[in-house]
Amino acid sequence: MNGRLTVAILGGSGYTGGELLRLLLDHPHVEVTQITSERQAGRFVHFMHPNLRGRTRLKFTAASELQPVDVLFACLPHGAAQQRIEQWTSLAPRLIDLSADFRLRSPADYVTWYGHEHAAPAWLDRFVYGLPELHRDALRQARYVSGVGCNATAATLALWPLFKAGLADPARDVVVEVKVGSSEGGAEAGPSSHHPERAGVVRSFAPTGHRHTAEVRQALSLTGAAPPIHLSVTAVEMVRGVLATGHVFLRDRSLGDKELWAAYRAAYGKEPFVRIVKERQGLYRYPEPKILAGSNYVDVGFELDPVSGRVVVLAALDNLVKGAAGSAVQCLNLMAGWDETAGLGFTGLHPV
């Protein structure tokens, strides 16, 4: 795929759609031609995304007005894509769906984790899971790409090196606690996002049964391991950000930091957006989501308890970027044969 591509964003009034537009407006090889919103149709996009005021004159249009483009990004809630996949793929030869509709390979998993039969099960195998660190080669050949779960991305990237290197005991339970900011709940207001109810909270809202557990299990199965995964999610006072803290037991208690460093460097040493953060001293010794706001980076780290053979693994990211829109743009770059980092150079701010 060569030249400047036309792109449309379906469902662009939410936080993920706004982040995607922000990134694509600065992409050297892309022209955004349309962005849809049923309720905001006719209004300038800066009505919903004020940070883009003066940056674009695009207005929201209705989805029924979409014209054919080279690439269609879908940013609608779960359930929409599987109902309209035939229609959407007729508008663009390449589709990147940021919802959960095509993340899982097994139709049965949608019954287990989403509570309903999948409406288009024949399409599941046509989609590549949009996590470049695991599926880079497949993404280069893909026409259809699924989004990634932000919590699943953090948990998977924290755990992946230990299982890929065969250092983790696959028979031992893996427990991951994920702390998340309020933007993970989306742009629609509700009782749980009302300021008096959300401010100052440390609220466990999914101690068991979080849907992203299925993605982590599916990802780790690629290593040949099938460890029992237990994911818990807690809301904290933060707008953007995810911090995943996992607990993994090693096969061999004689292993030390040297072997762990080797595993993480082998997995991520050449990754453009994964940074290993493990310092001996200073304030930022471990991954921290605050400094990643707005960036496509994910910081991973670990700490070994040599007495028990337990490794505490950590990963921090911005849920709206590396956990959603940024990964989608990274996937587009791979699909198009461009520099994988195109349009994704922002490093975050400090202090913020």
MARLO-109488 format. One record per residue (C-alpha): residue number from 1; residue in one letter; chain; x, y, z. Coordinates in nm, 3 decimals. Layout:
N
  kolti  vextor  tigu       xx       yy       zz
    NUM       A     A        X        Y        Z
...
END
This chain:
352
  kolti  vextor  tigu       xx       yy       zz
      1       M     A    0.000    0.000    0.000
      2       N     A    0.162    0.324   -0.109
      3       G     A    0.077    0.696   -0.112
      4       R     A   -0.154    0.901    0.104
      5       L     A   -0.455    0.704    0.222
      6       T     A   -0.807    0.827    0.283
      7       V     A   -0.943    0.735    0.624
      8       A     A   -1.283    0.758    0.789
      9       I     A   -1.362    0.720    1.160
     10       L     A   -1.693    0.558    1.244
     11       G     A   -1.816    0.667    1.586
     12       G     A   -1.583    0.959    1.647
     13       S     A   -1.745    1.157    1.927
     14       G     A   -1.612    0.945    2.215
     15       Y     A   -1.274    0.956    2.381
     16       T     A   -1.120    0.683    2.164
     17       G     A   -1.247    0.842    1.843
     18       G     A   -1.107    1.178    1.953
     19       E     A   -0.766    1.028    2.030
     20       L     A   -0.763    0.848    1.698
     21       L     A   -0.841    1.170    1.512
     22       R     A   -0.571    1.357    1.708
     23       L     A   -0.311    1.101    1.606
     24       L     A   -0.420    1.076    1.242
     25       L     A   -0.425    1.453    1.190
     26       D     A   -0.050    1.450    1.241
     27       H     A    0.013    1.133    1.042
     28       P     A    0.231    1.197    0.737
     29       H     A    0.058    0.945    0.510
     30       V     A   -0.310    0.982    0.599
     31       E     A   -0.598    1.214    0.513
     32       V     A   -0.904    1.190    0.737
     33       T     A   -1.203    1.257    0.513
     34       Q     A   -1.498    1.179    0.743
     35       I     A   -1.580    1.124    1.108
     36       T     A   -1.926    1.015    1.216
     37       S     A   -2.156    1.076    1.509
     38       E     A   -2.530    1.034    1.497
     39       R     A   -2.603    1.279    1.778
     40       Q     A   -2.339    1.538    1.681
     41       A     A   -2.390    1.531    1.304
     42       G     A   -2.338    1.877    1.153
     43       R     A   -2.121    2.006    1.435
     44       F     A   -1.748    2.073    1.413
     45       V     A   -1.543    1.801    1.578
     46       H     A   -1.398    2.050    1.825
     47       F     A   -1.743    2.068    1.983
     48       M     A   -1.664    1.728    2.137
     49       H     A   -1.284    1.737    2.115
     50       P     A   -1.186    2.093    2.216
     51       N     A   -0.813    2.015    2.200
     52       L     A   -0.854    1.996    1.821
     53       R     A   -0.995    2.349    1.785
     54       G     A   -0.815    2.521    1.499
     55       R     A   -0.647    2.196    1.400
     56       T     A   -0.922    2.071    1.168
     57       R     A   -1.242    2.197    1.007
     58       L     A   -1.399    1.853    0.992
     59       K     A   -1.762    1.820    1.095
     60       F     A   -1.935    1.510    1.222
     61       T     A   -2.157    1.335    0.970
     62       A     A   -2.413    1.058    1.002
     63       A     A   -2.292    0.704    0.938
     64       S     A   -2.538    0.677    0.650
     65       E     A   -2.337    0.945    0.468
     66       L     A   -2.009    0.753    0.475
     67       Q     A   -1.828    0.739    0.143
     68       P     A   -1.579    0.469    0.037
     69       V     A   -1.228    0.515    0.178
     70       D     A   -0.902    0.324    0.186
     71       V     A   -0.923    0.247    0.558
     72       L     A   -1.219    0.252    0.795
     73       F     A   -1.168    0.275    1.170
     74       A     A   -1.469    0.171    1.378
     75       C     A   -1.492    0.316    1.730
     76       L     A   -1.841    0.206    1.824
     77       P     A   -1.949    0.013    2.135
     78       H     A   -1.923   -0.363    2.154
     79       G     A   -2.187   -0.537    1.944
     80       A     A   -2.213   -0.288    1.659
     81       A     A   -1.939   -0.423    1.433
     82       Q     A   -2.053   -0.785    1.431
     83       Q     A   -2.400   -0.671    1.325
     84       R     A   -2.277   -0.453    1.035
     85       I     A   -1.953   -0.613    0.924
     86       E     A   -2.068   -0.683    0.569
     87       Q     A   -2.179   -0.322    0.524
     88       W     A   -1.860   -0.176    0.666
     89       T     A   -1.623   -0.392    0.466
     90       S     A   -1.803   -0.285    0.149
     91       L     A   -1.694    0.074    0.223
     92       A     A   -1.323    0.006    0.266
     93       P     A   -1.081   -0.271    0.170
     94       R     A   -0.921   -0.243    0.515
     95       L     A   -1.102   -0.220    0.846
     96       I     A   -0.967   -0.167    1.198
     97       D     A   -1.238   -0.227    1.458
     98       L     A   -1.151   -0.094    1.802
     99       S     A   -1.434   -0.275    1.981
    100       A     A   -1.420   -0.624    2.130
    101       D     A   -1.626   -0.781    1.850
    102       F     A   -1.342   -0.963    1.673
    103       R     A   -1.074   -0.995    1.942
    104       L     A   -1.145   -1.356    2.039
    105       R     A   -1.098   -1.648    1.805
    106       S     A   -1.356   -1.881    1.955
    107       P     A   -1.728   -1.805    1.917
    108       A     A   -1.786   -1.992    2.243
    109       D     A   -1.576   -1.733    2.427
    110       Y     A   -1.828   -1.464    2.335
    111       V     A   -2.101   -1.665    2.504
    112       T     A   -1.883   -1.712    2.813
    113       W     A   -1.743   -1.360    2.845
    114       Y     A   -1.999   -1.139    2.669
    115       G     A   -2.316   -1.333    2.738
    116       H     A   -2.443   -1.381    2.382
    117       E     A   -2.383   -1.569    2.060
    118       H     A   -2.155   -1.393    1.811
    119       A     A   -2.355   -1.249    1.521
    120       A     A   -2.082   -1.308    1.260
    121       P     A   -1.868   -1.603    1.373
    122       A     A   -1.740   -1.671    1.021
    123       W     A   -1.553   -1.340    1.038
    124       L     A   -1.356   -1.413    1.354
    125       D     A   -1.071   -1.592    1.177
    126       R     A   -1.042   -1.312    0.921
    127       F     A   -0.930   -1.063    1.185
    128       V     A   -0.580   -1.028    1.328
    129       Y     A   -0.556   -0.930    1.694
    130       G     A   -0.416   -0.578    1.693
    131       L     A   -0.124   -0.611    1.934
    132       P     A    0.189   -0.558    1.722
    133       E     A    0.427   -0.699    1.981
    134       L     A    0.265   -1.040    1.935
    135       H     A    0.129   -1.032    1.579
    136       R     A    0.354   -0.804    1.377
    137       D     A    0.407   -1.037    1.081
    138       A     A    0.037   -1.120    1.051
    139       L     A   -0.056   -0.752    1.069
    140       R     A    0.164   -0.677    0.769
    141       Q     A   -0.061   -0.902    0.561
    142       A     A   -0.392   -0.818    0.727
    143       R     A   -0.700   -0.658    0.579
    144       Y     A   -0.906   -0.673    0.897
    145       V     A   -0.768   -0.594    1.242
    146       S     A   -0.936   -0.605    1.580
    147       G     A   -0.880   -0.360    1.860
    148       V     A   -0.710   -0.453    2.185
    149       G     A   -0.844   -0.436    2.537
    150       C     A   -0.650   -0.177    2.734
    151       N     A   -0.636   -0.389    3.050
    152       A     A   -0.553   -0.697    2.845
    153       T     A   -0.269   -0.511    2.670
    154       A     A   -0.108   -0.412    2.999
    155       A     A   -0.150   -0.755    3.156
    156       T     A   -0.032   -0.944    2.848
    157       L     A    0.279   -0.734    2.791
    158       A     A    0.374   -0.759    3.157
    159       L     A    0.346   -1.140    3.156
    160       W     A    0.454   -1.227    2.802
    161       P     A    0.837   -1.241    2.840
    162       L     A    0.828   -1.486    3.131
    163       F     A    0.600   -1.730    2.951
    164       K     A    0.766   -1.686    2.614
    165       A     A    1.104   -1.770    2.770
    166       G     A    0.959   -2.065    2.961
    167       L     A    1.059   -1.921    3.298
    168       A     A    0.711   -1.906    3.450
    169       D     A    0.549   -2.213    3.600
    170       P     A    0.244   -2.271    3.375
    171       A     A    0.075   -2.484    3.640
    172       R     A    0.068   -2.205    3.899
    173       D     A   -0.212   -1.950    3.915
    174       V     A   -0.134   -1.603    3.779
    175       V     A   -0.307   -1.313    3.954
    176       V     A   -0.314   -0.967    3.794
    177       E     A   -0.455   -0.657    3.962
    178       V     A   -0.525   -0.371    3.721
    179       K     A   -0.581   -0.014    3.835
    180       V     A   -0.757    0.210    3.585
    181       G     A   -0.855    0.572    3.530
    182       S     A   -1.202    0.711    3.471
    183       S     A   -1.169    0.750    3.093
    184       E     A   -1.185    0.373    3.064
    185       G     A   -1.557    0.408    3.130
    186       G     A   -1.604    0.613    2.812
    187       A     A   -1.748    0.957    2.744
    188       E     A   -2.106    0.876    2.845
    189       A     A   -2.190    1.000    3.194
    190       G     A   -2.347    0.763    3.445
    191       P     A   -2.395    0.717    3.819
    192       S     A   -2.045    0.575    3.866
    193       S     A   -1.883    0.867    3.679
    194       H     A   -2.073    1.141    3.865
    195       H     A   -1.801    1.351    4.027
    196       P     A   -1.908    1.307    4.392
    197       E     A   -1.917    0.931    4.335
    198       R     A   -1.596    0.902    4.131
    199       A     A   -1.363    1.151    4.305
    200       G     A   -1.121    1.005    4.555
    201       V     A   -1.220    0.645    4.492
    202       V     A   -1.029    0.321    4.504
    203       R     A   -1.322    0.110    4.388
    204       S     A   -1.304   -0.256    4.296
    205       F     A   -1.561   -0.292    4.018
    206       A     A   -1.453   -0.620    3.858
    207       P     A   -1.278   -0.836    4.118
    208       T     A   -1.362   -1.141    3.906
    209       G     A   -1.499   -1.211    3.561
    210       H     A   -1.353   -0.915    3.371
    211       R     A   -1.393   -0.971    2.997
    212       H     A   -1.032   -0.888    2.917
    213       T     A   -0.928   -1.206    3.099
    214       A     A   -1.018   -1.398    2.782
    215       E     A   -0.775   -1.189    2.577
    216       V     A   -0.488   -1.250    2.818
    217       R     A   -0.553   -1.624    2.818
    218       Q     A   -0.571   -1.628    2.439
    219       A     A   -0.245   -1.432    2.409
    220       L     A   -0.046   -1.648    2.650
    221       S     A   -0.167   -1.963    2.475
    222       L     A    0.060   -1.857    2.186
    223       T     A    0.359   -1.944    2.407
    224       G     A    0.229   -2.299    2.450
    225       A     A    0.133   -2.229    2.810
    226       A     A   -0.218   -2.221    2.951
    227       P     A   -0.181   -2.090    3.307
    228       P     A   -0.487   -2.013    3.516
    229       I     A   -0.531   -1.635    3.481
    230       H     A   -0.718   -1.432    3.742
    231       L     A   -0.778   -1.066    3.658
    232       S     A   -0.916   -0.804    3.896
    233       V     A   -0.983   -0.440    3.803
    234       T     A   -0.997   -0.142    4.038
    235       A     A   -1.095    0.218    3.959
    236       V     A   -0.865    0.483    4.106
    237       E     A   -0.858    0.863    4.092
    238       M     A   -0.689    0.910    3.757
    239       V     A   -0.832    1.019    3.422
    240       R     A   -0.600    0.833    3.188
    241       G     A   -0.393    0.530    3.261
    242       V     A   -0.364    0.163    3.341
    243       L     A   -0.124   -0.004    3.582
    244       A     A   -0.122   -0.384    3.577
    245       T     A    0.053   -0.565    3.863
    246       G     A    0.087   -0.939    3.812
    247       H     A    0.216   -1.218    4.034
    248       V     A    0.392   -1.508    3.862
    249       F     A    0.583   -1.803    4.008
    250       L     A    0.900   -1.929    3.842
    251       R     A    0.964   -2.290    3.743
    252       D     A    1.307   -2.275    3.910
    253       R     A    1.368   -2.076    4.229
    254       S     A    1.739   -2.057    4.151
    255       L     A    1.668   -1.811    3.870
    256       G     A    1.769   -1.452    3.937
    257       D     A    1.754   -1.101    3.795
    258       K     A    2.006   -1.192    3.524
    259       E     A    1.772   -1.448    3.367
    260       L     A    1.471   -1.218    3.405
    261       W     A    1.651   -0.928    3.238
    262       A     A    1.750   -1.161    2.954
    263       A     A    1.387   -1.265    2.903
    264       Y     A    1.253   -0.909    2.894
    265       R     A    1.532   -0.785    2.666
    266       A     A    1.478   -1.077    2.429
    267       A     A    1.107   -0.996    2.410
    268       Y     A    1.123   -0.617    2.394
    269       G     A    1.478   -0.509    2.312
    270       K     A    1.379   -0.412    1.957
    271       E     A    1.023   -0.298    2.024
    272       P     A    0.971    0.069    1.934
    273       F     A    0.706    0.133    2.200
    274       V     A    0.795   -0.098    2.488
    275       R     A    1.040    0.031    2.748
    276       I     A    1.181   -0.178    3.033
    277       V     A    1.171    0.028    3.352
    278       K     A    1.361   -0.117    3.647
    279       E     A    1.590    0.125    3.826
    280       R     A    1.789    0.076    4.147
    281       Q     A    1.700    0.418    4.286
    282       G     A    1.503    0.734    4.218
    283       L     A    1.134    0.818    4.203
    284       Y     A    1.057    0.641    3.874
    285       R     A    1.199    0.297    3.949
    286       Y     A    0.895    0.113    3.816
    287       P     A    0.636    0.176    3.543
    288       E     A    0.398    0.462    3.615
    289       P     A    0.098    0.554    3.394
    290       K     A    0.090    0.927    3.468
    291       I     A    0.399    1.009    3.261
    292       L     A    0.265    0.810    2.964
    293       A     A   -0.050    1.018    2.911
    294       G     A   -0.101    1.086    2.541
    295       S     A    0.180    0.853    2.431
    296       N     A    0.186    0.514    2.262
    297       Y     A    0.451    0.378    2.496
    298       V     A    0.403    0.099    2.744
    299       D     A    0.653    0.070    3.028
    300       V     A    0.712   -0.275    3.175
    301       G     A    0.909   -0.379    3.481
    302       F     A    0.954   -0.659    3.730
    303       E     A    1.078   -0.738    4.079
    304       L     A    1.185   -1.081    4.202
    305       D     A    1.119   -1.221    4.548
    306       P     A    1.400   -1.479    4.566
    307       V     A    1.260   -1.642    4.880
    308       S     A    0.929   -1.748    4.724
    309       G     A    1.023   -1.753    4.355
    310       R     A    0.748   -1.499    4.289
    311       V     A    0.799   -1.232    4.025
    312       V     A    0.591   -0.916    4.047
    313       V     A    0.550   -0.789    3.692
    314       L     A    0.423   -0.443    3.607
    315       A     A    0.304   -0.260    3.296
    316       A     A    0.177    0.097    3.260
    317       L     A    0.013    0.262    2.961
    318       D     A   -0.241    0.520    2.849
    319       N     A   -0.566    0.330    2.800
    320       L     A   -0.681    0.563    2.520
    321       V     A   -0.357    0.544    2.322
    322       K     A   -0.152    0.225    2.355
    323       G     A   -0.465    0.063    2.494
    324       A     A   -0.679    0.169    2.197
    325       A     A   -0.618    0.440    1.934
    326       G     A   -0.239    0.432    1.934
    327       S     A   -0.221    0.057    1.884
    328       A     A   -0.473    0.095    1.601
    329       V     A   -0.250    0.350    1.426
    330       Q     A    0.053    0.129    1.486
    331       C     A   -0.138   -0.154    1.318
    332       L     A   -0.225    0.070    1.023
    333       N     A    0.143    0.152    0.980
    334       L     A    0.226   -0.217    0.963
    335       M     A   -0.060   -0.291    0.724
    336       A     A    0.052   -0.013    0.492
    337       G     A    0.423   -0.094    0.503
    338       W     A    0.515    0.240    0.660
    339       D     A    0.752    0.316    0.945
    340       E     A    0.578    0.158    1.243
    341       T     A    0.624    0.473    1.451
    342       A     A    0.467    0.715    1.199
    343       G     A    0.235    0.961    1.373
    344       L     A    0.316    0.817    1.715
    345       G     A    0.620    1.012    1.825
    346       F     A    0.468    1.198    2.122
    347       T     A    0.652    1.095    2.439
    348       G     A    0.414    1.216    2.709
    349       L     A    0.470    1.504    2.950
    350       H     A    0.655    1.553    3.274
    351       P     A    0.543    1.696    3.502
    352       V     A    0.175    1.676    3.425
END
